């Protein structure tokens, strides 16, 4: 009886596959306030950040860092979970938004052999 129970539990553990999507990093022009030139403004924190300072994007799952581009313009290097996968009935989504990035990104628990589809991201 114990053997059957252990074997059944092992089968359940092996019968699903966790898929963690790749994170996405991109650079965008930083918000700069007229009264605070030379620093990045983070609307999620309602404060400014100096060059090379990093901040959390809560309530979103991500982080940003204030950088100066090759053209001398302040930019925000944003890292986040990327777009969510297209809905798939063979997968359950597990996410914990209270964890720090990248641990707050969703993990897809799918049946073996399932291929998730992610939307294409246009790159400028």
Buried (B, 14 or more C-beta within 10 A) or exposed (E): EEEEEEEEEEEEEEEBEEBEBEBBEBEEEBEBEEEEEEBBBBEEEEEBBEBEBEBBBBEBBBBBBBBBEEEEEBBBBBBBBBEBBEEBEBBEEEBEEEEEBBEBBBBBBBEEEBEBEEEEEEEE
